[in-house]
Amino acid sequence: MAQDTVFAGSIPAIYEQCLVPVLFVPFAEDLAARAAALAPGSVLELAAGTGVVSFMLAEALPEARIVATDLNPAMLAVAAGPGSAPNLTFEPADAQALPFADGSFDLVVAQFGAMFFPDKAGAYAEARRVLAPGGTLLFNVWDALEANAGSAAIHDAVCAAVEGEPRPEFIARTPFGYHDAEQIEEELMAAGFSEVAIERVERTSPPGSAASLARGMCCGSPLANELAAHPESLREAALAAAIEAAEKAEAEAGGLAMAALVVTAR
């Protein structure tokens, strides 16, 4: 759905405040370390969001040229707010139509962005086009929703709280809807990559993350666009139910388990 890619209005700031520390920092550290090990001289980041990976890359690769892009200028505005690193620039760009010349980068990176590409094979082909010979595409996607306890609890709670259309199914449909390793490999091979490796990585959200995760999902992601179509009282009830469900899941398990697939394509 088109609205699944819209991060605008109040969403970027809430995303940065509530979701980045809980969901994205643990996996950003992993992705940045993998990128640094490749020692690229130039890096293009797709779907950079509010810049959590961007700044880690800039610090880990101080001699590299890093260009961080996103489809949503409002997300990049939050990323650039604190000021950029000397080797880092932010530019709006569509991953499916990149405004860069062939062979411009040694490494293309994307954290939890591929799920949002309407034409995934097309986006992978664009990444391959801008890669120099021998270059690498490195990205991660969420594993199945049931392997991500907090997000699963929030999705179930919001769906139970909201009746009528539009159904608040963004969480299952998009961020957690692209985790078939065989499909991912097939699409990468169709885009021209010849070597694909996929690894499952597990993490746990920081202690006390439940309420922040629920607020971030309901108000700081495109789920907010679906909930906005319903009365305020229903939106408030959905948020309260999401917080309660996430806190229960965290208390029962002693933390919120998360899992992602890390993909390396050459």
N, C-alpha and C positions, 0 to 999 in steps of 0.2 A: 504494500500500500504506500502511496506517495507520502502520506503524512508521517510514515515511520522514519523518514530521513530528515524531518524538520526539527531542528534544535534551535528555537528562537524564543523571544520574549524573556520570561523569567527562567526558562529551562537551563541555559548555560551556567548561570551563577549557582543555582541549586545543585546541578550536576557536579560542578567543581567542589562545592562545599560538602555535599553528602555522599556522592558516589565515588569520587576519585580516591579518597583515603581508604574506603571500605573495599571496593571492588578492584580498582585499577592499579593502585600502587604495587601490591604484591606481584602481579604479573608483569608490570612495567619493569620492575627490577630484573626479572628473569629475561625479558626480551632485550633490554639494553645490554645486559651482560653478554648475551649471544651475539648481538650486533658488534659489540666492541671486540669480541674474539675474532671476528672476520677482518678487522683492521681496514675498513673501507676508507678511501680518500674523499668520497662524496656519498651522501645519503639523501634519499627522498622519503619522507614519511607521508603516508596516505591516511585520511581520516584521523588527523592528529587530535581532534577534540580540543580540550583546554590545555594541552601541552604537557601532560605528565611524562610521556615517553620522550618528547622533544627535548626537554631540559636534561633528562638523564642521558640522552645520546650526546648532547652538547658537552656535558661534563666528562663522559667516558671517552669521547673522541675529540679532544680539544683541537687537533690539527685537521679535522675533517670539515668539509662544507656540508651543512645540513639545511635542507629546505623542508619545512613542515607545512602540509596542506590540509585543507578540509573543505567540504562542500558548503558548510555553514559559516559565513563571516562572523556571526555572533559568537560562535565558539572560539574562533581565532582571536577575537577581541579580548576575551577573558584570558586566553593564553598569553597574549602580548602585554596584558595589563601590568605585570610586575617588571616589564622590561626584558629584552632578549639578551641572550649570550652573544658574544662577538662572532661566533661561527654559525649562528642560527638565524634564519629568517622564516617568517610566516607568510604564506600566500594562499588565497582561496583558489581551489581547483577541484574539478570533478575527476574522480579516479578513472572514469570511463572515457575521458577525453582530456588527457594531460597536456598542458601547454609547454612541453619541454621537448627538446630535440632528441632524436634517436641516440641511444648510447650515452646519455648524459650523466648517469649515476652508477656507482659500483654496487649499491645496496638500496633496495626498496623495502620499507618497513611499514607495517600496519598493525596497530593493536585494536582488536575487537571492532574492526571496521568492515571486513569482508562480508559479514552477514547483511550489511545494509546496501551492498551493490546490487542493483536490479539485474544487471547482466554480469554475473561473476566471471565467466570465461572471458568476456570482453574486457573487464577491468584487469584480469591477469595478463591478457595480451598486451594491454597498454603498459603494464609494469614491465613486461619483457621487452617491449619496444624501447623504453627509455633506459634499460640496463645496458651497460657496457658488456662486451664479450667476457664471459666468465663470471658475470654478476649474479647476485642472489636476491631472491624475494623471500622475506622473513615476516611471518605474521602469525597471529593467534586468533582463535575463535572459541567461544564457549562450548564446553561439552554439553551433553543433554541436560535439560532442566532438572531432572531428578537427581543429578549429581551436584547440584548447586542449591543447597538446602534453603538458604534464606530467600533467594529469588523464587524458588518453587512455592514456598509457603505464602509469599506475598501474592504471587499470581493466583493461587487457589482462593485466597481470602478476598481479593478484589473481585474476581469473577463471581464468587458467591454473594457479594454485597451489592453488585450492580445488576439490575434486571433491565431488559430492553436493549435497543440498539443505540449507538454502536457498542458491541461487546468489547470489554477491555482486555483484549487478548494479545496486545503488543509483545509482552514479555516472552510468551511461548512462541509466537509467530516469527519474530525477527531476531532479537539478540540470542535466543536459545533455540533457534530453528534451523541452524546450519552446522551440523556436527557429524555428518556421515563422511568418514575418512575416505571411503572409496569414491564417493561423489566428488569430494574436494580434489583428490588426485586425478580423476578423470578430467575435470575441468582445467586443471593446471596443465596436463599433458595436451589437451586440446588447444590451449593457448600457446603451446610451443616449448614448454619446459620439458627437460629430458630426465631430470633426477628430482624426486620428491621424497621427503622424509617427514613423517608426522609422529609427534611425541605427546603423550598425555602428561600434563603437569597439574599437581594438586596443591592447593593452598588453603588456609583458613583465615577468615576475616578477623581483623583485630578485635579483642574483647570489647563487649558493649556496643557492637556495630548495628544491632538489629533495628533500632528506631531510625538511625540515620539511613540505613539501606532502604527501609520502607518509605521514608519521606523522599529520598532521592528517586526511587522508582516511580512513585506516584506523582511527584511534582517536578522532577528534574530529568525526565526522559519523555519520549513521545507518548508514553502512556498517559501523560497529562493532557495531551491533545484529545485522546479518547474520552477521558473523564470530564473534560471541559464541556462536552455536549450534554452532560447530565446536570440536574439541579445541585446547587451548592451543598444542600443537606446530604445528598447522596455521596458527593465527593468527599465530604468530611467523614461520613460513615465508612466509606471504602478505605480512607487513610487510617482511621482508627483500627479497623479490622486488620489491615496490613501490618501495622505496628504490633498489635497483639499477637498475630500469627508468627511474625519474625522473632519476637522476643520469646515466645514459647519454644520455637524450634531451637533457638540459641541456648536456652536454659536446659532443654532436654538433652542436647548433644554436647554441651560444654563449649560451643563455638559453632560458627557457620562454615561448613565445608564448601569449597569451591573447586571446580575442575575446568581446565581448558585444554585445547589441542594446539600445539605449536607446530607450525608448518614451515619447512625450509625447502625452497624450490630453486634449482639452478638450471 
